[in-house]
């Protein structure tokens, strides 16, 4: 209980200090945050396309490995069954 109270008081004091000691006005800060948000969103879109391409490549490789392993196991099974 004391920890939670201390955490909340510390958070409140930190917010108050941040507001009092801010180097620019609230309007300028909001504009800056908006610009940074747009930049992050644009950068994230490119990242999403790259991730999709990598995932598609990994799926293709996985399917190839699966098919090759399936064929090899089928061959081994057929050979073993015919020897019995």
N, C-alpha and C positions, 0 to 999 in steps of 0.2 A: 504494500500500500504506500509506504514512504517513497519507494522507488518511482512508482507511477506519478505521485504528486510532484516529486522532484523533476521528473521528465517533463511534465506539463508546464511547470514553472520555468524550467530552462528553455523550453520551446517558446513560451510567451516572451521571455526576456530577449531571446534571439531575434524573434520577429520584430519586436519593438526597436531593438538596436539597429536592425537592418533598415527599418523605415526611417529612423532618425539620421542615420549616417549614410544614406544612399547618395552616390555621387551625381545623380541626375534626377530629373523630375519623373513622376509616375508615368506621364504621357510618353516621355522619351523611352523609358524602360519598356513600356508595353509595345511601342513601335519596334524596338530592338528585338524583343522576344518574338514578335510576329515575323520579322524578317528571318530570324534564325529558324523558326518553325518551318517556314517555306523552304529554306535551304535544306533542312533535314528531310523534309518530305520528298523533295526532288532527288536528293541523294539516295533515299530509301527506295524510290521507284527503280533506279538503275540496279540497285542491289537485288531487288526482287527478281528482275529479269535474269540476272546472273545466276541466282539460286535455282530458278526454274530450269535453266539450261543445264546446270550441273546435275540436278535431280533427274532430268530426262536422260542424260548420258549415263548416270549410275543405273537407272532402270534398264536401259538397253544392255549394259554390260551384265547386269544381274540375270536378265532373260537369256543371254547367250551362255552364261555359265550354267544356268539351270538346264538348258536344252542339251548342252554338251555332256553334263553329268548324267542326265536322264538317258541319253543315248549310250553312254559308256556302261552304265549299270544294266541297261537292257541287254547289251551285248554280252556282258559277263553272266547275267542270269541265263540267257539262252545257251551259252557255251556250257555252263555248269549243269543245266538241266539235260542237255544232250549227252553229257558224259556219264550221267547217273544211270 
